[in-house]
Amino acid sequence: MHRFILLMMLCSGFLSSCNPGKDTVRPKEEKIANILDQWHLAATNADLESYFAPLAKNAIYIGTDPGERWTKDEFYQFSKPYFDKGKAWDFKAFDRKVYFAEDGQTAWFNELLNTWMGVCRGSGVLVKKEEGWKIIHYHLSVTVKNENVREFLTIEKDTIKE
């Protein structure tokens, strides 16, 4: 009986050491999730500097309006009046997937968010820099259920341009 228990313990240790990726991916995903959660929280708290700190210098932010494609500096100028009033936006992620490039230097994600606009989808890319992970691209979109697309198109017909 003792040999059986010892054999099971050895096999368990051996098998877990043969799958090193399983335990190393989770902390990386959690690191990215924490950055994104803190980023969204900074907007909720109207903390302008904390909100813009995780954005790379060459970051692009794409908002829900067709004209909202901003560089970091443009997005800062757009956002500052909202933050100055003490109320920016409050996005809470409730479903997020994070993926990594093979070299571990690039991560991309998609998330569903509870917002004042209803459920939105955010997606983006982070790159690992000397100073840590930076958001280089973020895209926010309003979600529309498939059965509501025709109704949505009648609302949006004036904004769709070729």
ZICORMO-V981819 format. One line per field, one symbol per residue. ss: DSSP state (H for helix, E for strand, C for the rest). psi: psi as a letter, one per 40 degrees, with the letter a starting at -180 (. if undefined). A space follows every 50 residues. Layout:
ss=???
psi=???
This chain:
ss=CHHHHHHHHHHHHHHHHCCHHHHHHHHHHHHHHHHHHHHHHHHHCCCHHH HHHCEEEEEEEECCCCCCEEEHHHHHHHHHHHHHCCCCCCCEEEEEEEEE CCCCCEEEEEEEEEECCEEEEEEEEEEEECCEEEEEEEEEEECCCHHHHH HHHHHHCCCCCC
psi=ddddddddddddddddeegdddedddddddddddddddddddddefgddd dedehidfihhhadideghiidddddddddddddeehbighhhehhhhii ideeehiiiiiihhieeahihiiahiihideahhhdhhhhihihideedd dddddedeehi.
